[in-house]
Amino acid sequence: MKHAILSACATIVTAISFPAGAHGSQHHTNAGALKPPERVTPLFKRELPNVPGKTLIAAEVLFPPGAASPAHTHPKSAFIYAQVLSGEIVSAVGDEKPRLYRAGEGWYEAPGAHHKVARNASKERPAKLLAIFVTDSGEQQLVFPDAK
């Protein structure tokens, strides 16, 4: 039963849009070389019974060595907490300077915040984080990459 529930959650959350890299496309560096994309694995989605109209979504984000997410924002209703599970991630939200986060450390993103830097700090080892969203239940897209 637990496997069926997790499988159903993964199917539901997969239908929600993540950045292009999250589904296997590749990002180009300024020099034109391909960087491996981050991979997003949906883990959990549930409406909050004590907070009508809000949903909690959890996803695991795996950054292969050298991988990075393009700068992006999230819905204006989304509060996000990210926790590094392994490796080291460099992140910068809003006007913050990029900061190195190690396993066990995390940050939050206020609704509508601009996430300008999210990358694996290592070119040799993968890094993984857990991203937890609390958002309006009707949100269909969780990530909006910056216009190029």
C-alpha positions in Angstrom: 0.0 0.0 0.0 2.8 2.5 0.9 4.5 1.8 -2.4 1.2 2.5 -4.3 0.7 5.8 -2.4 4.3 6.9 -3.1 3.9 5.9 -6.7 0.7 7.9 -7.0 2.3 10.9 -5.4 5.2 10.7 -7.8 2.8 10.6 -10.7 0.9 13.6 -9.4 4.0 15.7 -8.6 5.7 14.8 -11.9 2.8 16.5 -13.6 3.8 19.8 -11.9 6.5 21.7 -13.9 10.1 21.8 -12.7 12.9 23.5 -14.5 14.0 22.0 -17.8 17.1 20.5 -16.3 15.0 18.6 -13.8 13.7 16.4 -16.5 16.9 15.6 -18.3 17.8 18.4 -20.7 21.3 19.8 -20.5 22.4 23.3 -19.6 25.1 25.1 -21.7 27.9 26.9 -20.0 29.1 30.3 -21.3 31.8 28.4 -23.2 29.2 26.2 -24.9 30.1 23.0 -23.2 27.3 20.9 -21.8 26.9 20.6 -18.0 25.0 17.7 -16.6 21.5 18.7 -15.4 20.1 18.4 -11.9 17.5 15.6 -11.5 14.3 16.1 -9.5 12.5 13.1 -8.0 9.1 13.8 -6.6 8.7 12.3 -3.1 5.4 13.5 -1.5 2.4 15.6 -2.2 -0.5 16.2 0.3 -3.1 18.9 0.9 -2.7 20.2 4.5 -5.9 19.3 6.3 -5.4 22.0 8.9 -4.5 24.7 6.4 -7.3 24.8 3.8 -6.1 25.7 0.3 -2.4 24.8 0.9 -0.4 21.7 -0.2 3.0 20.4 1.0 5.2 19.0 -1.7 8.6 17.3 -1.2 11.2 16.5 -3.9 14.7 15.3 -3.9 17.1 17.2 -6.2 20.3 15.4 -7.3 23.1 17.6 -8.7 25.6 15.5 -10.5 29.2 16.8 -10.4 29.3 20.3 -11.9 25.5 20.5 -12.3 23.6 23.8 -11.8 20.0 25.0 -12.0 19.2 28.0 -14.1 18.2 31.2 -12.1 14.5 31.0 -11.4 11.6 32.0 -9.2 8.8 30.0 -7.6 5.1 30.8 -7.4 4.1 33.8 -5.2 2.3 31.4 -2.9 5.2 29.0 -2.4 7.3 29.0 0.8 10.3 26.7 0.3 12.8 25.0 2.7 15.8 23.2 1.2 18.0 20.9 3.2 21.3 19.5 1.8 21.3 15.8 2.3 24.8 15.0 0.9 27.6 16.8 -0.7 27.8 20.6 -0.9 25.5 23.1 -2.7 26.2 26.7 -3.5 23.0 28.8 -3.2 22.0 32.4 -3.3 18.4 33.7 -3.0 17.4 37.3 -3.5 20.2 39.8 -2.7 22.2 37.2 -0.8 25.8 36.5 -1.8 26.4 32.9 -2.9 27.0 30.6 0.2 28.2 27.1 0.5 25.8 24.7 2.3 27.1 21.4 3.5 25.1 18.2 4.4 22.7 19.0 7.3 22.5 22.7 6.4 19.6 24.4 4.7 17.9 27.6 3.6 14.5 29.0 2.9 13.0 30.9 0.1 10.2 33.4 0.7 7.2 33.3 -1.6 8.2 34.7 -5.1 11.9 35.0 -4.2 14.5 34.9 -6.9 16.8 31.9 -6.7 19.8 33.2 -8.7 22.4 30.5 -7.8 21.9 26.8 -7.2 24.8 24.5 -8.1 26.9 21.6 -6.9 30.1 22.9 -5.3 32.0 19.9 -6.6 33.1 18.9 -10.1 33.9 15.4 -8.8 31.1 14.4 -6.4 27.3 14.5 -6.6 25.2 16.6 -4.2 21.6 16.0 -3.1 19.0 18.2 -1.4 15.5 17.9 -0.2 13.2 20.7 -1.3 9.9 21.2 0.6 7.2 23.5 -0.8 4.2 24.8 0.9 2.1 26.3 -1.8 -1.5 27.1 -2.9 -3.2 23.8 -3.8 -4.0 24.9 -7.3 -0.5 25.7 -8.4 0.4 23.9 -11.5 4.0 25.1 -12.1 6.5 25.3 -9.3 9.5 26.7 -11.1 9.8 29.7 -13.5 13.2 29.9 -15.2 14.4 33.4 -15.8 13.8 34.7 -19.3 16.9 34.6 -21.5 
